[in-house]
Amino acid sequence: MNWNCTSEEIELIDKIVTRYINMTASGEDKHLHSNDTLHHTMNVEASHCNGCELDLQSLLDSSDRDFRHDMRGIDQNINRKTGELMNYFVPRCAKKQ
């Protein structure tokens, strides 16, 4: 599996994960997902580096609805052996090929 993110990408992923942890820590999402920072960081980085390049800035800046869709979808569809997304899931913030 490829884990080759640039320092700029790692910085954006950290901000994305922080937003997601804060979003899921309270309110309607608190029962849905782990608040494990490493878990979410690895999911986003694995997806980004292994077949579904993300527009990380767009994901960070997206509406709460689109952000939840992408982060939940990545969590639910990541193949932990390859980093690829399964079940034909494509994040809304995937870079256009």
Helices and strands as residue ranges (DSSP letters): H 7-24, G 27-29, H 37-49, H 56-61, H 64-77
